[in-house]
Amino acid sequence: MLRDLLKNVDLKGFEPDVRILLTKYSNNNGSQSPWMEEQIRDAWGSMVLKNVVRETDEVGKVRSV
C-alpha cells in the first residue's frame, strides 16, 4: 500500500525516516504481534527495521479531565 502511494511521488532523492511504535508487542502464544511485524516488513519491501522490537508492558493512556 505504501509503495503504491509513493510510486508517483518525486521525492528528489529524499528518503523519509519512518518510525513505527507497536505498543502491545508480545511473544505470548496467541499474540498477533509477530504477524503484525511480518505485515510491516511486507509493506516496506526490502527496508529493514533498524531497532530491535522489544516486548514491553502496555503503555498507559492519558485521561483528559
C-alpha positions as CSV (number, residue, x, y, z in Angstrom):
1,M,0.0,0.0,0.0
2,L,2.7,2.5,0.9
3,R,4.7,1.6,-2.2
4,D,1.6,2.3,-4.3
5,L,1.2,5.7,-2.7
6,L,4.8,6.7,-3.2
7,K,5.4,5.3,-6.7
8,N,4.1,8.5,-8.4
9,V,5.7,11.0,-5.9
10,D,9.1,12.6,-6.8
11,L,11.0,12.9,-3.6
12,K,14.0,14.3,-5.4
13,G,16.4,11.8,-3.7
14,F,14.9,12.3,-0.2
15,E,14.5,9.1,1.8
16,P,11.8,9.5,4.5
17,D,12.5,8.4,8.1
18,V,9.6,6.4,9.3
19,R,9.2,5.2,12.9
20,I,6.6,2.6,13.9
21,L,5.7,2.0,17.6
22,L,4.0,-1.2,18.4
23,T,2.6,-0.5,21.9
24,K,1.3,-4.0,22.6
25,Y,4.0,-6.2,21.2
26,S,4.2,-9.6,22.9
27,N,5.7,-13.1,22.3
28,N,3.0,-14.9,24.2
29,N,1.1,-17.7,22.5
30,G,-1.8,-16.4,20.5
31,S,-0.4,-12.9,20.2
32,Q,-0.8,-11.2,16.8
33,S,2.5,-9.2,17.3
34,P,4.7,-11.5,15.2
35,W,2.1,-11.4,12.4
36,M,2.0,-7.6,12.7
37,E,5.8,-7.3,12.4
38,E,5.6,-9.5,9.3
39,Q,2.9,-7.3,7.8
40,I,5.1,-4.2,8.4
41,R,8.1,-5.8,6.8
42,D,6.0,-6.9,3.8
43,A,4.6,-3.3,3.4
44,W,8.0,-1.7,3.3
45,G,9.5,-4.2,0.9
46,S,13.3,-4.7,1.4
47,M,13.6,-2.0,4.1
48,V,14.8,-3.4,7.4
49,L,13.6,-2.3,10.8
50,K,16.6,-0.6,12.3
51,N,15.8,-1.2,16.0
52,V,15.0,-4.5,17.6
53,V,11.4,-4.9,18.5
54,R,11.2,-5.3,22.3
55,E,8.4,-6.7,24.4
56,T,7.1,-4.1,26.8
57,D,4.3,-3.6,29.3
58,E,1.2,-1.9,28.0
59,V,1.6,1.8,27.6
60,G,-0.7,3.8,29.9
61,K,-3.3,6.1,28.4
62,V,-3.6,9.7,29.3
63,R,-7.0,10.9,30.5
64,S,-8.3,14.4,30.0
65,V,-10.3,15.8,32.9
